[in-house]
Amino acid sequence: MYRVDTEVHVGRRHQANSRLVPEVYQVKVLVTGGAGFIGRWVIKQLLKESIHVPLTISVLDNLSNGSVKNIAEFEKEKESFTFIHGDIRDRKLLRALFKEGFDLLIHLAASISVDESLQNPEETFENDVVGTFNLLEEARKTNTRFIYVSTCMVYARAEHKAIGEDYPLSPASPY
């Protein structure tokens, strides 16, 4: 699964001997599409890792493919978990949301059906391309690190069990 293996420290001077003493900083993470199947597991792992790196997690999801049932167990984490019902295509919402100052964005919000992408390629484009662009713009403006999680459907049919990012590309649909 995913692992957060770096701590963010903010240095402060210890007045007694004027040396730098690390002060742990709480990392603010935004997970788009976090109420989906994969998002649920990413959040679960992030919360598990938060014993090593203090985190606050905000989930932005329009629930078109996800479900509040997938994230209901995290609602008890009131101090470190927030759900926002919204869409990555809503630029006004994103501008307001990014004012919170996220350190990291994990982008999982995307269309999930190959058949649907063939039947309605414009909707898929709006969600997957325009929505992702909106996120990239806000992340750029606020200097937020960006992790993009994609599908393997952009690659040619795998003849091996595992493939790398250098595997030949051959997308078969707008998905």
N, C-alpha and C positions, 0 to 999 in steps of 0.2 A: 504494500500500500504506500501511501505518501508519508514522508517523515520530515518534520521540521528539525533540522539538525544544526541550526545556527542560532546563537543568542544575540540579541541586539543590546548593546550596552551604551549607556550615556556616561561619560566620565565626569566626575566632580572631584574637586580638590579636598583632601582631608586637611583640616586646618592645623591639627597638631604637628604634623611633620611635612605638610605641603606636597604629598605624593598623590598620584591619581588613584582613586578608589572606584572600581566599577559599580554602577548603580543599574540594576536591571530595569529595563523599559518594557512596558506592556505593548505587545505587537497587536495592531488592529488589522484584522483580515476581513475582506469582503469576498463572499463566495456567491457568484451568480449561478442560478440553476441549482442551488443547494438543496431544494426540496425534491430533487429527482433521485433516481436509484443510486447513481454514482456519487452525487453530491452528499447524500446521507452518509456514505462511508468515508468520504473525505472529511466531513465535519466530525464524525466520530473519532477518526484518527487524530485530527487537530486537537480536539478536546483531551484526548488521551495524552498527547504530547505536551499539553499546556502545563503539566506538572514540572516540565523542564524549562519551558519558555512561556511566561504568562501571556495569554491571548485573550482578545475579545473578538468574537466572530459575529459578523452581520451577514445574513442570507437575504439575497434579493432574488425573488422568483415570481413569475406571473401565474404559476400553477397550471399552465397549459399542458404540461407533461408530468409535472411533479405533484406532490400531495402533502398537505400538512401532516398527514399520518406518518410520513417518512421522517419528519423532524420533531414530532410531538415529544419524544423522549428528551430532547435537548431544551425544552421550554423550562425545565427545572433549573437550568443553568442561568438564572436571571442576571447574574453579575457579568457573565461572559458570552451570552448568546442573545441575538435579536433577529427576528424575522421581519422583513419588509416585503409586503405584497406589491409588486411593481414590475415594470417591463424595461428591458435594456434598450428599447427603442424610444423611451421617454427621456429626451435630453434634459428637460427641466428637472425631472426627478433625479437624474444622474448628477447634474450640477449641484443640487442641494445635498445629495448624499455624499459626494466626494469632498464637501466642505468639512466633513467629520475627520478628514486626515487619515486615510488608510495607508498602512505600510505595504500591504500586499493584496492583490486581487487574484483570485483563482476563478477563471472564467470557464464555466461548465454549461451555461445557458445556450442551448442550440436545438434545432429541429432534430427529432429522433427517428423519423420514419423515412426510409428510402422511397416507398410507394407514395407517401404524401408529398415528398419533394418533387416527384415526377408529375403528380397531378396538379400541384400548385407551386411551381418554381419561384414565382414572384414573392409569395409569402415566405418561402424558405430563404430567398435572397435578403429580404427585408430583415428577417430575424437574425440570420447567421452572419451576413456581411455588414449590413447597416448597423445592427445592434452591436456587433463586435467593434466596428469603427467608433461608435459612440463611446464605448468603454475605453478603447485605446486613447482617444482624445482626452477624456477626463483623467486617465492615468498619466498621460504625458503632462498635462497642465499641473497636476498635483505631485508629480514625481513618485508615483505609486508603482511598485514592482508588479509585473503582470505575468501570470502563468496561464497559458492557453492550453486547455485540454481538448483534444480533437479525437476524431474517429480514425480507425485504420482503413476506412473505406476510400481513402484517397490513393491507396497503394494498389499495385497490381495484385492479382490473386497470389497468395503466399504458397510457395511450394515447400517451405520449411515451417517448423513450429513457431519460431520467433523471427521477427524482422526488425531491422533498424531503420533509422530515419533516412538512410541513403538507399533504401529499397526503391525500385522503379515506381514512379507515379503513374496512375491510370484511373482517375476518378470515373465512376460509371454513372453518376447521377448528380443532381444539384446538392444532394445530401452531403 
